């Protein structure tokens, strides 16, 4: 019977636990007469009762390592390990670490030339969902979203209509079950995007918001209060994050007071209290219900990607497990060709090749017999693999430069010196240029390997440019009209031939 950990700890404090035997089994020495001695009462430790312990008249070594002889009539109370029993201790179960969803927001101020840097931050911080404001994307821009999704991630965005700048987007891992509903109403003072993160325990609504600095604060508070009313009407938990361009660090400012009064009246809470701008202001906010603590561990990191810092937090929802894919395969390369040929020659296939045999029977017999032979020589095995991001252009040189960049970043964050910040920024740009150069070299080699294969070249270009083929069907009122159009088209084609 195993004792609980608490009892084992008390016995160890009282020196009642037997040590494991040494190579000589027990310590050598004089044979002593054992006597029974009652140790100190456990009542002093908060427990009731005494524990009898068998002790002997063994010499006790002094502090300097030399044994001291004592009078044989005076007993020396020392522990006899031979009379103690080894107590088995229960294995303490490690508490299960709950993996929470990592969500962040970043005011990028144009992601067109920062895709490599954003992906580096996304992977380094192990972010699951990144809300990006000021994407500066246009509706016809497909290259930048394609670069952001080159490693298997997903990206959705909403661009500013008929104007430059602005725009909001969401970069997230393919493991995250994210749904984008339609926008409920149009706003003029700010841009926003809504998504629903579907998890095993709950569903969380995430709002990405960006307010331009030139927009009217009065109109913004009016439209924002309308949006808050629609959020509060649903029992689903929600998170609002993004760039508000309101100096929340200035508590006495009029705009800050108006926004905080609105949040207090709606029972909402603003969680970011650190500086998020390089001029010492708090402009990027994270807002939730004040009664539901769904946000944990707010952190702010300056990666010098723009004049704004990265704001990260954890949502109190389970992080989805990585995608896994079962693969069934057989080791065909390990087949002994001589034995395989002998099995084929001695099989029933060698006697079925007759003129009067039905071809369909021959095909079925071929599939059946060859399948059985292959199963004997290369049996099928099934393994499950975790899907990882695909970066074939990654090299050892990039890994070394990334390690150097991490060291310089740690040095800058420990010293907070401007010169260390500039050195880190130079190394960050160097890593980005190296990744871009390696990526260009990889795709150049792919195109060279095509060797005039036009279809393969266009598939590579479509992947780089983010172009997707859309099936175009002929327009028609009914199914019979569409069928007649198809028939007429092929008749004319055959007639022209």
C-alpha positions in Angstrom: 0.0 0.0 0.0 1.4 3.4 -1.0 1.3 6.3 1.4 0.2 9.8 0.3 2.8 12.4 -0.4 1.9 14.4 2.7 2.6 11.5 5.1 5.8 10.6 3.2 7.0 14.2 3.7 6.4 14.1 7.5 8.2 10.8 7.8 11.1 12.2 5.9 11.3 15.2 8.1 11.4 12.9 11.2 14.3 10.9 9.5 12.2 7.8 9.6 12.5 6.9 5.9 15.0 4.1 5.1 17.7 4.9 2.7 18.2 2.5 -0.2 20.9 -0.1 0.5 24.4 0.5 -0.7 26.6 -1.9 -2.6 27.7 -3.4 0.7 24.1 -3.6 1.7 24.6 -2.0 5.1 27.3 0.1 6.8 29.9 -2.0 8.6 30.6 -1.6 12.3 30.3 -3.1 15.7 27.4 -5.4 16.5 25.2 -3.5 18.9 22.4 -4.3 21.1 19.2 -2.7 19.9 16.8 -1.0 22.2 13.6 0.8 21.7 13.5 4.6 21.9 10.6 6.8 21.4 11.4 9.7 19.2 10.1 13.2 19.8 6.4 13.4 19.9 4.7 14.4 16.6 2.4 16.6 18.6 5.0 19.3 18.3 4.6 19.2 14.6 0.8 19.5 14.8 0.0 15.8 14.9 -1.0 13.6 17.8 0.8 10.4 19.0 4.3 9.1 19.0 6.1 6.7 16.7 8.4 4.0 18.3 11.7 3.7 16.5 14.3 1.0 17.0 17.8 2.4 17.7 21.1 0.9 18.6 24.3 1.7 20.6 26.3 2.6 17.5 29.1 5.2 17.7 28.0 8.5 16.1 30.7 10.3 14.0 31.8 13.7 15.1 31.6 16.8 13.0 35.2 16.5 11.9 34.7 13.0 10.6 36.5 11.2 13.5 34.5 8.7 15.5 34.3 9.4 19.3 34.3 6.6 21.9 31.8 7.0 24.7 30.9 5.1 27.8 29.3 1.7 27.0 26.8 2.3 29.8 25.4 5.4 28.3 23.3 4.6 25.2 23.9 6.6 22.0 20.6 7.1 20.3 21.3 6.6 16.7 19.0 5.2 14.0 19.4 1.6 12.9 18.5 1.5 9.2 18.2 -2.3 9.2 15.1 -2.0 11.4 13.3 0.5 9.2 11.0 -0.3 6.2 11.2 1.4 2.9 7.9 3.2 2.3 6.6 3.5 -1.2 5.6 7.0 -2.2 2.8 7.8 -4.5 3.8 9.3 -7.8 2.7 12.9 -7.8 0.7 13.6 -11.0 1.9 16.7 -12.8 -0.8 19.3 -13.2 -2.1 19.5 -16.7 -0.9 22.7 -18.4 -3.8 24.3 -20.2 -2.8 25.7 -23.6 -4.5 29.0 -24.1 -5.1 30.8 -27.4 -2.4 33.4 -28.1 -3.9 36.6 -29.7 -2.1 39.7 -30.7 -2.6 43.1 -32.4 -0.2 45.1 -34.4 -0.5 48.5 -36.2 1.8 47.6 -39.2 1.6 50.8 -41.2 1.7 48.9 -44.5 2.4 45.2 -44.7 3.4 45.3 -48.4 7.1 45.2 -47.7 7.0 43.6 -44.2 5.6 40.2 -44.9 8.8 38.4 -43.9 9.2 40.4 -40.7 5.5 39.8 -39.7 5.8 36.1 -40.3 9.0 36.0 -38.2 7.2 37.7 -35.3 4.2 35.5 -35.8 6.2 32.3 -35.5 8.6 33.5 -32.8 5.8 34.6 -30.5 3.8 31.4 -31.4 0.8 33.6 -32.1 -2.5 31.9 -33.1 -4.5 34.9 -34.3 -2.9 38.3 -35.2 -5.1 41.3 -35.7 -3.3 43.7 -38.1 -4.4 47.4 -38.6 -3.3 49.8 -41.3 -2.5 47.1 -43.8 -2.6 49.6 -46.7 -3.8 46.9 -49.0 -5.9 47.4 -52.1 -8.7 45.2 -53.4 -6.6 44.1 -56.4 -3.5 43.3 -54.4 -3.1 39.5 -54.3 0.7 39.3 -54.0 1.0 40.4 -50.4 -1.7 38.1 -49.0 -0.1 35.2 -51.0 3.3 36.0 -49.3 1.7 35.9 -45.9 0.1 32.5 -46.6 3.2 31.0 -48.1 4.0 29.0 -44.9 0.5 27.5 -44.6 -1.1 30.3 -42.6 -4.4 32.0 -43.5 -5.1 35.7 -44.1 -8.3 37.6 -44.5 -8.6 41.4 -44.8 -10.9 44.3 -45.4 -9.4 47.2 -47.4 -10.4 50.8 -47.4 -12.7 51.7 -50.3 -11.8 54.5 -52.7 -9.0 55.8 -50.4 -5.4 54.9 -49.7 -4.1 53.6 -46.4 -6.1 52.1 -43.6 -7.4 48.5 -43.8 -7.7 45.7 -41.2 -6.8 42.1 -41.5 -6.5 38.8 -39.6 -3.5 36.4 -39.9 -4.2 33.1 -38.2 -3.0 29.5 -38.1 -4.9 26.8 -40.1 -5.6 24.9 -36.9 -7.9 27.8 -35.6 -11.5 27.4 -36.5 -12.4 30.9 -37.5 -15.6 32.1 -39.2 -16.0 35.6 -40.8 -19.6 36.9 -40.7 -20.8 39.7 -42.9 -20.4 43.3 -41.6 -23.6 44.4 -39.8 -23.5 48.1 -40.6 -21.3 50.6 -42.4 -19.2 53.1 -40.3 -17.5 56.3 -41.4 -15.4 57.1 -38.4 -13.6 53.8 -38.0 -12.9 50.5 -39.8 -13.6 47.2 -38.2 -13.7 43.5 -39.0 -15.5 40.8 -37.0 -14.7 37.1 -36.7 -15.9 34.2 -34.6 -13.3 31.9 -33.0 -15.0 28.5 -32.5 -13.4 26.4 -29.8 -14.3 23.2 -28.0 -15.6 24.9 -24.8 -16.9 28.3 -26.1 -17.2 30.7 -28.9 -15.5 34.1 -28.8 -16.2 37.0 -31.1 -13.1 39.0 -32.0 -13.4 42.6 -33.4 -10.4 44.2 -35.1 -10.9 48.0 -35.1 -8.9 50.9 -36.5 -9.8 54.6 -36.0 -7.9 57.1 -38.1 -6.5 60.0 -36.2 -8.4 62.6 -38.2 -11.8 61.2 -37.6 -14.2 63.0 -35.3 -14.2 61.7 -31.8 -17.8 62.6 -31.3 -18.9 60.6 -34.4 -16.6 57.8 -33.3 -18.1 57.5 -29.9 -21.6 57.5 -31.4 -20.9 54.7 -33.9 -18.8 52.8 -31.4 -21.6 52.8 -28.9 -23.9 51.4 -31.5 -21.4 48.6 -32.2 -21.1 47.9 -28.4 -24.9 47.6 -28.1 -24.9 44.9 -30.8 -22.1 43.1 -28.9 -23.9 43.3 -25.5 -27.1 42.0 -27.0 -25.5 38.6 -27.5 -24.4 36.4 -24.5 -21.3 35.4 -26.4 -18.0 36.7 -25.0 -16.2 39.2 -27.2 -12.8 41.0 -27.5 -12.2 44.3 -29.2 -8.6 45.1 -30.1 -6.9 47.5 -32.4 -5.7 51.0 -32.9 -8.0 53.7 -31.4 -5.6 56.6 -31.7 -6.7 58.0 -28.3 -4.1 58.8 -25.7 -5.3 56.6 -22.9 -2.1 57.3 -21.0 -3.5 60.9 -20.4 -6.2 60.2 -17.9 -7.3 63.9 -17.7 -7.6 64.3 -21.5 -11.1 65.0 -22.9 -11.1 62.2 -25.5 -9.8 59.7 -23.0 -12.4 60.6 -20.4 -15.2 60.3 -22.9 -14.1 56.9 -24.0 -13.6 55.6 -20.5 -17.0 56.9 -19.5 -18.6 55.0 -22.4 -16.8 51.8 -21.4 -17.8 52.2 -17.7 -21.5 52.8 -18.7 -21.4 49.6 -20.7 -19.6 47.6 -18.0 -16.5 47.1 -20.2 -12.8 47.1 -19.3 -9.7 48.3 -21.1 -6.7 46.1 -20.3 -3.6 47.7 -21.9 -1.8 50.2 -19.6 1.7 50.1 -21.1 3.1 52.3 -23.8 2.3 51.1 -27.3 3.7 54.0 -29.4 7.3 55.1 -29.8 6.3 58.6 -28.5 5.2 57.2 -25.1 1.4 57.0 -25.7 -1.1 54.1 -25.3 -3.0 54.0 -28.6 -3.6 50.2 -29.1 -6.3 48.9 -26.8 -7.9 45.5 -25.8 -11.5 45.8 -24.4 -13.7 43.0 -22.9 -16.5 42.7 -20.5 -15.4 43.6 -17.0 -17.4 40.7 -15.4 -15.8 38.0 -17.5 -12.0 37.6 -17.1 -11.3 36.2 -20.5 -8.0 38.1 -21.0 -4.7 37.0 -19.4 -1.1 38.2 -19.5 -1.1 41.4 -21.4 2.3 42.1 -22.8 3.8 44.8 -25.1 6.8 44.1 -27.3 8.6 46.6 -29.6 9.9 44.8 -32.7 10.7 48.0 -34.6 8.3 47.0 -37.4 6.5 50.4 -37.2 6.0 53.2 -34.7 3.6 50.9 -32.8 4.4 47.9 -30.6 3.0 44.4 -30.7 0.3 43.8 -28.0 -0.1 40.1 -27.1 -2.5 38.4 -24.7 -4.0 35.0 -24.0 -7.7 34.2 -24.4 -9.3 31.8 -21.9 -10.1 29.3 -24.6 -8.4 26.1 -25.5 -5.7 26.3 -28.2 -6.6 23.8 -31.0 -4.4 20.9 -31.4 -2.1 20.9 -34.5 -3.5 19.3 -37.6 -2.5 15.7 -38.1 -2.8 13.6 -41.2 -2.7 9.8 -41.5 -0.5 8.5 -44.3 -0.6 4.9 -45.6 2.5 3.6 -47.4 4.6 0.6 -48.2 8.4 0.3 -48.5 8.5 -0.5 -52.2 12.2 0.4 -52.5 13.1 -2.4 -50.0 11.5 -5.1 -52.1 13.8 -7.9 -53.2 13.3 -7.9 -57.0 14.4 -11.5 -57.6 12.0 -12.9 -55.0 9.2 -10.6 -56.3 9.8 -11.8 -59.9 9.7 -15.5 -58.8 6.4 -14.9 -57.0 4.9 -13.3 -60.1 6.1 -16.1 -62.4 4.7 -18.8 -60.1 1.3 -17.0 -59.6 -1.9 -17.7 -61.5 -1.3 -14.7 -63.8 1.1 -16.7 -65.9 -1.6 -19.3 -66.8 -4.5 -16.9 -67.5 -3.2 -15.2 -70.7 -5.4 -17.0 -73.2 -7.2 -15.7 -76.1 -10.7 -16.8 -74.9 -10.3 -15.0 -71.5 -12.5 -12.0 -70.9 -10.3 -8.8 -70.6 -12.4 -7.6 -67.6 -11.5 -10.9 -65.8 -7.9 -10.5 -66.6 -7.9 -7.0 -65.1 -9.6 -8.1 -61.9 -7.2 -11.1 -61.5 -4.2 -8.8 -62.1 -5.3 -6.3 -59.5 -6.1 -9.1 -56.9 -2.9 -11.2 -57.4 -0.5 -8.3 -57.7 -2.1 -6.7 -54.6 -1.5 -9.9 -52.6 2.1 -10.1 -53.7 2.8 -6.5 -52.9 1.2 -7.0 -49.4 3.6 -9.8 -48.8 6.8 -8.0 -49.9 5.8 -4.4 -48.9 3.0 -4.5 -46.3 1.1 -1.3 -45.9 1.8 0.8 -42.8 -0.2 3.7 -41.5 1.4 6.6 -39.6 0.0 9.9 -38.5 2.1 13.0 -39.1 1.7 16.6 -37.7 1.4 19.1 -40.5 4.1 21.7 -40.3 4.7 24.9 -42.2 6.4 24.5 -45.6 9.5 26.6 -45.9 11.8 24.9 -48.5 13.9 28.0 -48.9 15.0 27.9 -45.2 18.8 27.4 -44.8 21.4 26.9 -42.1 22.7 30.5 -42.8 19.2 31.9 -42.0 19.1 29.9 -38.8 22.5 31.2 -37.7 21.5 34.8 -38.4 18.2 34.3 -36.6 20.1 33.1 -33.5 22.4 36.2 -33.7 19.3 38.4 -34.0 17.8 36.9 -30.9 20.9 37.5 -28.9 21.0 41.1 -30.0 17.4 41.5 -29.1 17.9 40.1 -25.6 20.9 42.5 -25.1 18.8 45.5 -26.2 15.9 44.6 -23.9 18.3 44.2 -21.0 20.2 47.5 -21.5 17.4 49.6 -23.2 20.2 51.5 -25.0 19.5 53.2 -28.3 22.7 51.9 -29.8 21.7 48.3 -29.0 18.3 49.0 -30.6 19.9 50.2 -33.8 22.2 47.1 -33.9 19.2 44.8 -33.4 17.3 46.6 -36.1 20.2 46.2 -38.5 20.4 42.5 -37.8 16.6 42.2 -38.2 16.7 43.8 -41.7 19.6 41.6 -42.6 17.6 38.4 -41.7 14.7 39.7 -43.8 16.8 40.4 -46.8 18.4 37.0 -46.5 15.0 35.3 -46.4 13.9 37.2 -49.4 17.0 36.4 -51.3 16.8 32.7 -50.5 13.1 32.6 -51.5 13.9 34.3 -54.8 16.7 31.8 -55.5 14.4 28.9 -54.7 11.7 30.0 -57.1 14.2 30.8 -59.8 15.5 27.2 -59.6 11.9 25.9 -59.8 11.3 27.8 -62.9 14.6 26.7 -64.4 13.7 23.0 -63.6 10.5 23.3 -65.6 12.5 23.3 -68.9 9.8 24.6 -71.1 6.8 23.1 -69.3 4.4 25.9 -69.6 1.6 24.5 -67.4 4.0 23.9 -64.6 5.4 27.4 -64.9 2.0 29.0 -64.8 1.1 26.9 -61.7 4.1 28.3 -59.9 3.3 31.9 -61.0 -0.3 31.5 -59.9 0.9 30.4 -56.5 3.2 33.4 -56.2 0.6 35.9 -57.4 -2.2 34.4 -55.4 -4.4 33.8 -58.4 -7.1 31.3 -58.1 -9.0 29.7 -60.9 -12.7 30.2 -60.8 -14.9 27.7 -62.7 -16.9 29.7 -65.3 -20.2 28.1 -66.3 -22.4 29.3 -69.2 -25.3 31.4 -68.2 -28.7 29.9 -68.7 -32.2 30.0 -67.4 -32.7 26.3 -66.8 -30.8 23.1 -66.9 -32.2 22.1 -70.3 -31.0 25.4 -71.8 -27.5 24.9 -70.4 -27.5 21.3 -71.8 -28.6 22.5 -75.3 -25.8 25.2 -75.3 -23.2 22.5 -74.5 -24.6 20.2 -77.2 -24.6 23.0 -79.8 -21.0 24.1 -78.8 -19.6 20.6 -79.4 -21.5 20.1 -82.6 -20.1 23.3 -84.0 -16.6 22.3 -82.9 -16.9 18.9 -84.6 -18.3 20.5 -87.7 -15.5 23.0 -87.9 -12.9 20.3 -87.6 
